[in-house]
Amino acid sequence: MRSIAICKEIGNELEVARSYRAFATYVAGSEHYVDNADIQREARKLSQMADEIFARHRPTAAES
């Protein structure tokens, strides 16, 4: 959470997306959170947000 806060503060959106993705991946593979619906829902939301950020930063054919 600290890395996300720092990256947001300095405007590093790609690192925010990487942190979101890392958290979502951790939750998905963790037996500790398998029965925690709130954490599972948050992880899915962060994964979707990461997808949106990555999509905005993906070069288009015109940029290649």
PDB file of N, CA, C and O in Angstrom:
ATOM      1  N   MET A   1       0.827  -1.188   0.000  1.00  0.00           N
ATOM      2  CA  MET A   1       0.000   0.000   0.000  1.00  0.00           C
ATOM      3  C   MET A   1       0.874   1.256   0.000  1.00  0.00           C
ATOM      4  O   MET A   1       0.522   2.275  -0.594  1.00  0.00           O
ATOM      5  N   ARG A   2       2.011   1.161   0.673  1.00  0.00           N
ATOM      6  CA  ARG A   2       2.916   2.327   0.708  1.00  0.00           C
ATOM      7  C   ARG A   2       3.473   2.605  -0.687  1.00  0.00           C
ATOM      8  O   ARG A   2       3.555   3.760  -1.103  1.00  0.00           O
ATOM      9  N   SER A   3       3.854   1.555  -1.407  1.00  0.00           N
ATOM     10  CA  SER A   3       4.390   1.773  -2.756  1.00  0.00           C
ATOM     11  C   SER A   3       3.335   2.385  -3.668  1.00  0.00           C
ATOM     12  O   SER A   3       3.657   3.220  -4.513  1.00  0.00           O
ATOM     13  N   ILE A   4       2.102   1.987  -3.510  1.00  0.00           N
ATOM     14  CA  ILE A   4       1.022   2.556  -4.314  1.00  0.00           C
ATOM     15  C   ILE A   4       0.869   4.040  -3.996  1.00  0.00           C
ATOM     16  O   ILE A   4       0.735   4.863  -4.902  1.00  0.00           O
ATOM     17  N   ALA A   5       0.889   4.376  -2.713  1.00  0.00           N
ATOM     18  CA  ALA A   5       0.753   5.774  -2.311  1.00  0.00           C
ATOM     19  C   ALA A   5       1.894   6.623  -2.860  1.00  0.00           C
ATOM     20  O   ALA A   5       1.665   7.726  -3.357  1.00  0.00           O
ATOM     21  N   ILE A   6       3.113   6.119  -2.773  1.00  0.00           N
ATOM     22  CA  ILE A   6       4.270   6.864  -3.272  1.00  0.00           C
ATOM     23  C   ILE A   6       4.188   7.047  -4.781  1.00  0.00           C
ATOM     24  O   ILE A   6       4.416   8.143  -5.293  1.00  0.00           O
ATOM     25  N   CYS A   7       3.864   5.977  -5.487  1.00  0.00           N
ATOM     26  CA  CYS A   7       3.785   6.062  -6.955  1.00  0.00           C
ATOM     27  C   CYS A   7       2.673   7.008  -7.398  1.00  0.00           C
ATOM     28  O   CYS A   7       2.835   7.729  -8.383  1.00  0.00           O
ATOM     29  N   LYS A   8       1.555   7.015  -6.689  1.00  0.00           N
ATOM     30  CA  LYS A   8       0.490   7.962  -7.005  1.00  0.00           C
ATOM     31  C   LYS A   8       0.978   9.392  -6.770  1.00  0.00           C
ATOM     32  O   LYS A   8       0.718  10.289  -7.572  1.00  0.00           O
ATOM     33  N   GLU A   9       1.679   9.584  -5.673  1.00  0.00           N
ATOM     34  CA  GLU A   9       2.169  10.909  -5.306  1.00  0.00           C
ATOM     35  C   GLU A   9       3.115  11.474  -6.370  1.00  0.00           C
ATOM     36  O   GLU A   9       3.055  12.662  -6.688  1.00  0.00           O
ATOM     37  N   ILE A  10       3.978  10.630  -6.911  1.00  0.00           N
ATOM     38  CA  ILE A  10       4.945  11.111  -7.900  1.00  0.00           C
ATOM     39  C   ILE A  10       4.425  10.990  -9.333  1.00  0.00           C
ATOM     40  O   ILE A  10       5.101  11.397 -10.279  1.00  0.00           O
ATOM     41  N   GLY A  11       3.221  10.430  -9.490  1.00  0.00           N
ATOM     42  CA  GLY A  11       2.602  10.354 -10.803  1.00  0.00           C
ATOM     43  C   GLY A  11       3.080   9.204 -11.673  1.00  0.00           C
ATOM     44  O   GLY A  11       2.985   9.278 -12.898  1.00  0.00           O
ATOM     45  N   ASN A  12       3.590   8.144 -11.063  1.00  0.00           N
ATOM     46  CA  ASN A  12       4.066   6.995 -11.828  1.00  0.00           C
ATOM     47  C   ASN A  12       2.934   5.977 -11.968  1.00  0.00           C
ATOM     48  O   ASN A  12       2.841   5.010 -11.213  1.00  0.00           O
ATOM     49  N   GLU A  13       2.089   6.226 -12.948  1.00  0.00           N
ATOM     50  CA  GLU A  13       0.883   5.418 -13.131  1.00  0.00           C
ATOM     51  C   GLU A  13       1.187   3.964 -13.457  1.00  0.00           C
ATOM     52  O   GLU A  13       0.467   3.072 -13.007  1.00  0.00           O
ATOM     53  N   LEU A  14       2.238   3.706 -14.229  1.00  0.00           N
ATOM     54  CA  LEU A  14       2.568   2.317 -14.570  1.00  0.00           C
ATOM     55  C   LEU A  14       2.984   1.516 -13.336  1.00  0.00           C
ATOM     56  O   LEU A  14       2.638   0.341 -13.220  1.00  0.00           O
ATOM     57  N   GLU A  15       3.708   2.127 -12.433  1.00  0.00           N
ATOM     58  CA  GLU A  15       4.083   1.420 -11.201  1.00  0.00           C
ATOM     59  C   GLU A  15       2.868   1.190 -10.305  1.00  0.00           C
ATOM     60  O   GLU A  15       2.790   0.181  -9.604  1.00  0.00           O
ATOM     61  N   VAL A  16       1.937   2.113 -10.331  1.00  0.00           N
ATOM     62  CA  VAL A  16       0.676   1.910  -9.600  1.00  0.00           C
ATOM     63  C   VAL A  16      -0.022   0.675 -10.164  1.00  0.00           C
ATOM     64  O   VAL A  16      -0.483  -0.182  -9.410  1.00  0.00           O
ATOM     65  N   ALA A  17      -0.097   0.588 -11.482  1.00  0.00           N
ATOM     66  CA  ALA A  17      -0.742  -0.565 -12.127  1.00  0.00           C
ATOM     67  C   ALA A  17      -0.016  -1.860 -11.783  1.00  0.00           C
ATOM     68  O   ALA A  17      -0.655  -2.881 -11.528  1.00  0.00           O
ATOM     69  N   ARG A  18       1.310  -1.826 -11.776  1.00  0.00           N
ATOM     70  CA  ARG A  18       2.077  -3.033 -11.421  1.00  0.00           C
ATOM     71  C   ARG A  18       1.800  -3.449  -9.979  1.00  0.00           C
ATOM     72  O   ARG A  18       1.683  -4.638  -9.682  1.00  0.00           O
ATOM     73  N   SER A  19       1.698  -2.479  -9.097  1.00  0.00           N
ATOM     74  CA  SER A  19       1.402  -2.791  -7.694  1.00  0.00           C
ATOM     75  C   SER A  19      -0.006  -3.346  -7.539  1.00  0.00           C
ATOM     76  O   SER A  19      -0.225  -4.292  -6.781  1.00  0.00           O
ATOM     77  N   TYR A  20      -0.962  -2.759  -8.257  1.00  0.00           N
ATOM     78  CA  TYR A  20      -2.329  -3.285  -8.239  1.00  0.00           C
ATOM     79  C   TYR A  20      -2.337  -4.736  -8.700  1.00  0.00           C
ATOM     80  O   TYR A  20      -2.951  -5.598  -8.072  1.00  0.00           O
ATOM     81  N   ARG A  21      -1.646  -4.992  -9.808  1.00  0.00           N
ATOM     82  CA  ARG A  21      -1.601  -6.343 -10.368  1.00  0.00           C
ATOM     83  C   ARG A  21      -0.932  -7.315  -9.397  1.00  0.00           C
ATOM     84  O   ARG A  21      -1.401  -8.440  -9.227  1.00  0.00           O
ATOM     85  N   ALA A  22       0.161  -6.890  -8.759  1.00  0.00           N
ATOM     86  CA  ALA A  22       0.860  -7.750  -7.805  1.00  0.00           C
ATOM     87  C   ALA A  22      -0.044  -8.103  -6.633  1.00  0.00           C
ATOM     88  O   ALA A  22      -0.073  -9.253  -6.194  1.00  0.00           O
ATOM     89  N   PHE A  23      -0.777  -7.125  -6.128  1.00  0.00           N
ATOM     90  CA  PHE A  23      -1.696  -7.386  -5.019  1.00  0.00           C
ATOM     91  C   PHE A  23      -2.786  -8.366  -5.443  1.00  0.00           C
ATOM     92  O   PHE A  23      -3.087  -9.320  -4.725  1.00  0.00           O
ATOM     93  N   ALA A  24      -3.375  -8.124  -6.613  1.00  0.00           N
ATOM     94  CA  ALA A  24      -4.451  -9.000  -7.092  1.00  0.00           C
ATOM     95  C   ALA A  24      -3.950 -10.421  -7.300  1.00  0.00           C
ATOM     96  O   ALA A  24      -4.655 -11.377  -6.977  1.00  0.00           O
ATOM     97  N   THR A  25      -2.759 -10.573  -7.828  1.00  0.00           N
ATOM     98  CA  THR A  25      -2.167 -11.897  -8.043  1.00  0.00           C
ATOM     99  C   THR A  25      -1.904 -12.586  -6.715  1.00  0.00           C
ATOM    100  O   THR A  25      -2.158 -13.782  -6.570  1.00  0.00           O
ATOM    101  N   TYR A  26      -1.398 -11.836  -5.751  1.00  0.00           N
ATOM    102  CA  TYR A  26      -1.140 -12.394  -4.421  1.00  0.00           C
ATOM    103  C   TYR A  26      -2.439 -12.896  -3.782  1.00  0.00           C
ATOM    104  O   TYR A  26      -2.496 -14.011  -3.264  1.00  0.00           O
ATOM    105  N   VAL A  27      -3.465 -12.070  -3.824  1.00  0.00           N
ATOM    106  CA  VAL A  27      -4.747 -12.453  -3.223  1.00  0.00           C
ATOM    107  C   VAL A  27      -5.320 -13.689  -3.915  1.00  0.00           C
ATOM    108  O   VAL A  27      -5.822 -14.598  -3.253  1.00  0.00           O
ATOM    109  N   ALA A  28      -5.246 -13.723  -5.235  1.00  0.00           N
ATOM    110  CA  ALA A  28      -5.796 -14.855  -5.990  1.00  0.00           C
ATOM    111  C   ALA A  28      -5.096 -16.159  -5.642  1.00  0.00           C
ATOM    112  O   ALA A  28      -5.720 -17.219  -5.684  1.00  0.00           O
ATOM    113  N   GLY A  29      -3.818 -16.105  -5.299  1.00  0.00           N
ATOM    114  CA  GLY A  29      -3.072 -17.323  -4.997  1.00  0.00           C
ATOM    115  C   GLY A  29      -2.920 -17.629  -3.525  1.00  0.00           C
ATOM    116  O   GLY A  29      -2.273 -18.608  -3.153  1.00  0.00           O
ATOM    117  N   SER A  30      -3.514 -16.795  -2.678  1.00  0.00           N
ATOM    118  CA  SER A  30      -3.343 -16.955  -1.236  1.00  0.00           C
ATOM    119  C   SER A  30      -4.509 -17.714  -0.600  1.00  0.00           C
ATOM    120  O   SER A  30      -5.668 -17.319  -0.730  1.00  0.00           O
ATOM    121  N   GLU A  31      -4.191 -18.776   0.069  1.00  0.00           N
ATOM    122  CA  GLU A  31      -5.226 -19.526   0.799  1.00  0.00           C
ATOM    123  C   GLU A  31      -5.794 -18.696   1.951  1.00  0.00           C
ATOM    124  O   GLU A  31      -6.925 -18.911   2.386  1.00  0.00           O
ATOM    125  N   HIS A  32      -5.006 -17.760   2.429  1.00  0.00           N
ATOM    126  CA  HIS A  32      -5.419 -16.920   3.560  1.00  0.00           C
ATOM    127  C   HIS A  32      -6.641 -16.062   3.217  1.00  0.00           C
ATOM    128  O   HIS A  32      -7.461 -15.777   4.090  1.00  0.00           O
ATOM    129  N   TYR A  33      -6.765 -15.652   1.952  1.00  0.00           N
ATOM    130  CA  TYR A  33      -7.848 -14.752   1.558  1.00  0.00           C
ATOM    131  C   TYR A  33      -8.956 -15.420   0.762  1.00  0.00           C
ATOM    132  O   TYR A  33      -9.874 -14.741   0.303  1.00  0.00           O
ATOM    133  N   VAL A  34      -8.894 -16.715   0.589  1.00  0.00           N
ATOM    134  CA  VAL A  34      -9.859 -17.416  -0.262  1.00  0.00           C
ATOM    135  C   VAL A  34     -11.310 -17.226   0.214  1.00  0.00           C
ATOM    136  O   VAL A  34     -12.221 -17.197  -0.613  1.00  0.00           O
ATOM    137  N   ASP A  35     -11.534 -17.100   1.501  1.00  0.00           N
ATOM    138  CA  ASP A  35     -12.894 -16.946   2.035  1.00  0.00           C
ATOM    139  C   ASP A  35     -13.241 -15.510   2.397  1.00  0.00           C
ATOM    140  O   ASP A  35     -14.284 -15.263   3.003  1.00  0.00           O
ATOM    141  N   ASN A  36     -12.385 -14.560   2.038  1.00  0.00           N
ATOM    142  CA  ASN A  36     -12.638 -13.162   2.361  1.00  0.00           C
ATOM    143  C   ASN A  36     -13.197 -12.458   1.124  1.00  0.00           C
ATOM    144  O   ASN A  36     -12.449 -12.023   0.249  1.00  0.00           O
ATOM    145  N   ALA A  37     -14.512 -12.358   1.070  1.00  0.00           N
ATOM    146  CA  ALA A  37     -15.179 -11.793  -0.104  1.00  0.00           C
ATOM    147  C   ALA A  37     -14.791 -10.337  -0.338  1.00  0.00           C
ATOM    148  O   ALA A  37     -14.668  -9.910  -1.486  1.00  0.00           O
ATOM    149  N   ASP A  38     -14.599  -9.574   0.724  1.00  0.00           N
ATOM    150  CA  ASP A  38     -14.239  -8.164   0.562  1.00  0.00           C
ATOM    151  C   ASP A  38     -12.872  -8.008  -0.098  1.00  0.00           C
ATOM    152  O   ASP A  38     -12.711  -7.200  -1.013  1.00  0.00           O
ATOM    153  N   ILE A  39     -11.897  -8.772   0.359  1.00  0.00           N
ATOM    154  CA  ILE A  39     -10.551  -8.705  -0.218  1.00  0.00           C
ATOM    155  C   ILE A  39     -10.570  -9.226  -1.652  1.00  0.00           C
ATOM    156  O   ILE A  39      -9.913  -8.654  -2.522  1.00  0.00           O
ATOM    157  N   GLN A  40     -11.302 -10.289  -1.909  1.00  0.00           N
ATOM    158  CA  GLN A  40     -11.411 -10.836  -3.265  1.00  0.00           C
ATOM    159  C   GLN A  40     -12.014  -9.795  -4.219  1.00  0.00           C
ATOM    160  O   GLN A  40     -11.540  -9.621  -5.341  1.00  0.00           O
ATOM    161  N   ARG A  41     -13.054  -9.114  -3.760  1.00  0.00           N
ATOM    162  CA  ARG A  41     -13.710  -8.085  -4.571  1.00  0.00           C
ATOM    163  C   ARG A  41     -12.743  -6.919  -4.839  1.00  0.00           C
ATOM    164  O   ARG A  41     -12.666  -6.420  -5.962  1.00  0.00           O
ATOM    165  N   GLU A  42     -12.016  -6.496  -3.816  1.00  0.00           N
ATOM    166  CA  GLU A  42     -11.040  -5.418  -3.975  1.00  0.00           C
ATOM    167  C   GLU A  42      -9.930  -5.819  -4.946  1.00  0.00           C
ATOM    168  O   GLU A  42      -9.495  -5.008  -5.763  1.00  0.00           O
ATOM    169  N   ALA A  43      -9.478  -7.052  -4.857  1.00  0.00           N
ATOM    170  CA  ALA A  43      -8.426  -7.542  -5.748  1.00  0.00           C
ATOM    171  C   ALA A  43      -8.910  -7.546  -7.197  1.00  0.00           C
ATOM    172  O   ALA A  43      -8.160  -7.165  -8.096  1.00  0.00           O
ATOM    173  N   ARG A  44     -10.139  -7.966  -7.433  1.00  0.00           N
ATOM    174  CA  ARG A  44     -10.687  -7.947  -8.795  1.00  0.00           C
ATOM    175  C   ARG A  44     -10.790  -6.518  -9.318  1.00  0.00           C
ATOM    176  O   ARG A  44     -10.481  -6.250 -10.478  1.00  0.00           O
ATOM    177  N   LYS A  45     -11.226  -5.607  -8.457  1.00  0.00           N
ATOM    178  CA  LYS A  45     -11.348  -4.204  -8.839  1.00  0.00           C
ATOM    179  C   LYS A  45      -9.974  -3.625  -9.198  1.00  0.00           C
ATOM    180  O   LYS A  45      -9.836  -2.935 -10.208  1.00  0.00           O
ATOM    181  N   LEU A  46      -8.973  -3.902  -8.384  1.00  0.00           N
ATOM    182  CA  LEU A  46      -7.631  -3.391  -8.651  1.00  0.00           C
ATOM    183  C   LEU A  46      -7.042  -4.004  -9.919  1.00  0.00           C
ATOM    184  O   LEU A  46      -6.317  -3.335 -10.655  1.00  0.00           O
ATOM    185  N   SER A  47      -7.348  -5.260 -10.170  1.00  0.00           N
ATOM    186  CA  SER A  47      -6.888  -5.904 -11.390  1.00  0.00           C
ATOM    187  C   SER A  47      -7.495  -5.226 -12.611  1.00  0.00           C
ATOM    188  O   SER A  47      -6.799  -5.002 -13.601  1.00  0.00           O
ATOM    189  N   GLN A  48      -8.762  -4.902 -12.556  1.00  0.00           N
ATOM    190  CA  GLN A  48      -9.420  -4.198 -13.656  1.00  0.00           C
ATOM    191  C   GLN A  48      -8.825  -2.805 -13.843  1.00  0.00           C
ATOM    192  O   GLN A  48      -8.625  -2.357 -14.973  1.00  0.00           O
ATOM    193  N   MET A  49      -8.545  -2.123 -12.736  1.00  0.00           N
ATOM    194  CA  MET A  49      -7.934  -0.799 -12.829  1.00  0.00           C
ATOM    195  C   MET A  49      -6.550  -0.899 -13.462  1.00  0.00           C
ATOM    196  O   MET A  49      -6.170  -0.050 -14.269  1.00  0.00           O
ATOM    197  N   ALA A  50      -5.802  -1.927 -13.099  1.00  0.00           N
ATOM    198  CA  ALA A  50      -4.476  -2.143 -13.698  1.00  0.00           C
ATOM    199  C   ALA A  50      -4.612  -2.364 -15.199  1.00  0.00           C
ATOM    200  O   ALA A  50      -3.838  -1.808 -15.977  1.00  0.00           O
ATOM    201  N   ASP A  51      -5.586  -3.169 -15.613  1.00  0.00           N
ATOM    202  CA  ASP A  51      -5.820  -3.409 -17.045  1.00  0.00           C
ATOM    203  C   ASP A  51      -6.080  -2.096 -17.777  1.00  0.00           C
ATOM    204  O   ASP A  51      -5.557  -1.876 -18.869  1.00  0.00           O
ATOM    205  N   GLU A  52      -6.886  -1.226 -17.177  1.00  0.00           N
ATOM    206  CA  GLU A  52      -7.211   0.052 -17.802  1.00  0.00           C
ATOM    207  C   GLU A  52      -5.970   0.940 -17.930  1.00  0.00           C
ATOM    208  O   GLU A  52      -5.766   1.582 -18.960  1.00  0.00           O
ATOM    209  N   ILE A  53      -5.155   0.972 -16.895  1.00  0.00           N
ATOM    210  CA  ILE A  53      -3.928   1.777 -16.932  1.00  0.00           C
ATOM    211  C   ILE A  53      -2.985   1.236 -18.000  1.00  0.00           C
ATOM    212  O   ILE A  53      -2.468   2.000 -18.814  1.00  0.00           O
ATOM    213  N   PHE A  54      -2.758  -0.072 -18.002  1.00  0.00           N
ATOM    214  CA  PHE A  54      -1.873  -0.666 -18.997  1.00  0.00           C
ATOM    215  C   PHE A  54      -2.384  -0.392 -20.417  1.00  0.00           C
ATOM    216  O   PHE A  54      -1.592  -0.126 -21.321  1.00  0.00           O
ATOM    217  N   ALA A  55      -3.694  -0.456 -20.609  1.00  0.00           N
ATOM    218  CA  ALA A  55      -4.274  -0.207 -21.930  1.00  0.00           C
ATOM    219  C   ALA A  55      -4.010   1.228 -22.387  1.00  0.00           C
ATOM    220  O   ALA A  55      -3.739   1.466 -23.564  1.00  0.00           O
ATOM    221  N   ARG A  56      -4.088   2.175 -21.466  1.00  0.00           N
ATOM    222  CA  ARG A  56      -3.820   3.578 -21.822  1.00  0.00           C
ATOM    223  C   ARG A  56      -2.371   3.792 -22.231  1.00  0.00           C
ATOM    224  O   ARG A  56      -2.074   4.678 -23.032  1.00  0.00           O
ATOM    225  N   HIS A  57      -1.478   2.992 -21.690  1.00  0.00           N
ATOM    226  CA  HIS A  57      -0.052   3.165 -21.961  1.00  0.00           C
ATOM    227  C   HIS A  57       0.476   2.257 -23.067  1.00  0.00           C
ATOM    228  O   HIS A  57       1.649   2.332 -23.431  1.00  0.00           O
ATOM    229  N   ARG A  58      -0.389   1.402 -23.598  1.00  0.00           N
ATOM    230  CA  ARG A  58       0.014   0.502 -24.671  1.00  0.00           C
ATOM    231  C   ARG A  58       0.124   1.303 -25.959  1.00  0.00           C
ATOM    232  O   ARG A  58      -0.796   2.041 -26.311  1.00  0.00           O
ATOM    233  N   PRO A  59       1.235   1.166 -26.662  1.00  0.00           N
ATOM    234  CA  PRO A  59       1.386   1.911 -27.918  1.00  0.00           C
ATOM    235  C   PRO A  59       0.356   1.448 -28.947  1.00  0.00           C
ATOM    236  O   PRO A  59       0.032   0.264 -29.039  1.00  0.00           O
ATOM    237  N   THR A  60      -0.138   2.394 -29.701  1.00  0.00           N
ATOM    238  CA  THR A  60      -1.060   2.049 -30.772  1.00  0.00           C
ATOM    239  C   THR A  60      -0.277   1.797 -32.050  1.00  0.00           C
ATOM    240  O   THR A  60       0.921   2.072 -32.111  1.00  0.00           O
ATOM    241  N   ALA A  61      -0.936   1.283 -33.054  1.00  0.00           N
ATOM    242  CA  ALA A  61      -0.271   0.988 -34.324  1.00  0.00           C
ATOM    243  C   ALA A  61       0.315   2.264 -34.939  1.00  0.00           C
ATOM    244  O   ALA A  61       1.370   2.228 -35.573  1.00  0.00           O
ATOM    245  N   ALA A  62      -0.377   3.384 -34.746  1.00  0.00           N
ATOM    246  CA  ALA A  62       0.092   4.643 -35.306  1.00  0.00           C
ATOM    247  C   ALA A  62       1.386   5.122 -34.634  1.00  0.00           C
ATOM    248  O   ALA A  62       2.184   5.831 -35.248  1.00  0.00           O
ATOM    249  N   GLU A  63       1.584   4.733 -33.387  1.00  0.00           N
ATOM    250  CA  GLU A  63       2.765   5.150 -32.635  1.00  0.00           C
ATOM    251  C   GLU A  63       3.956   4.244 -32.884  1.00  0.00           C
ATOM    252  O   GLU A  63       5.094   4.632 -32.620  1.00  0.00           O
ATOM    253  N   SER A  64       3.716   3.066 -33.377  1.00  0.00           N
ATOM    254  CA  SER A  64       4.806   2.091 -33.579  1.00  0.00           C
ATOM    255  C   SER A  64       5.687   2.433 -34.732  1.00  0.00           C
ATOM    256  O   SER A  64       6.639   1.706 -35.018  1.00  0.00           O
TER     257      SER A  64
END
